[in-house]
Amino acid sequence: MSSDKNVSPPGDVGDPDRVALHARNVSFDWAELPRHWVPNDPFATQMINVLHLLLPEGERWFCHVFKQALPLIRDEQLAEDVRGFIGQEAMHAESHQGVLDHFDAHGLDTRPYVDQIAWLFGKVLGDRGYGGKQGQEWIIERVAIVAAIEHFTAFLGQWVLDAAELDRAGADATMLDLLRWHGAEEVEHRSVAYDLFLHLDGRYFRRVRTMAIAAPVFAWLWARGVRYLMAHDPTLDEKAKARWRDWLRTGKRGLTPSYRQFLRSLPPYFRAQYHPSQHGSTSQAIAYLAKSPAAQAAEHGS
């Protein structure tokens, strides 16, 4: 059955207006992680594994940009939210890095691809030595890019919270907890980057322009990542490839986000009255965090 039917409705009634964001000091043990943690489905496994390659460098960059933006914030509540966002994103980067280290130690060399991601965020989108107004504009431009990317991470967070087919397929419980803990926090803080952009600038043209750039780049990087992982998986035949029909198949089964779900997630961002709070369920995110093994262990110091 397609997971299209399982996605929670936008903006659940009864969601809390605001959540005090805080980082949860989670940890995960990858010693028993199967190579293909979605059993008998290398493509679904690698389709989601791309997140481990993309996110550590990206989320470190988010933190760097938002630390630069903090002195520009004139609202203390927003500044508090931004500090909570930074703490959560730093923990996300560290947790996904642990998966990368596990891959690299078990014969799947991710470094060539990850080095390209590091170049993108460090060089193309990195600091340029600007000062004054020009420096502020470069910070705001990058905040707008973060807001666009966070639209997709919130979509993915809600998707994985809803993805019951992964459980039914027997996906590895530790990996599911990592993805759902992370996804829940993405839903929890889904409005912060957008609110920061509105506070610092908010111009509609800038919002849609940065999304028009970010969306195809994000899709291209993901597709390249899937191809890379399939080609370098030492357990697969050297002729194994990432195929379009595999995405159609796994999306229809609910094991990966479908292309229809990706496409449907995009138009709302271009609406004049868009706000991230209109999409996703904070209540569902909080409910998962209350039962997540890693989040609860962190909460109780175990």
Protein Blocks (a to p, Z undefined) as FASTA:
>chain_A
ZZklmpccehiehiafbdcdddddddddfklgcfblcghilklmmmmmmmmmmmmmmmmm
mmmmmmmmmmmpcbfklmmmmmmmmmmmmmmmmmmmmmmmmmmmnopafklmmmmmmmmm
mmmmmcehiahjllmmmmmmmmmmmmmmmmmmmmmmmmmmmmmmlmmnopafklmmmmmm
mmmmmmmmmmmmmmmmmmmnopaklmmmmmmmmmmmmmmmmmmmmmmmmmmmmkbcfkbc
cdfklmmmmmmnopaccfklmmmmmmmmmpmkbcfklgcjfklmmmmmmmgmklmmmmno
ZZ
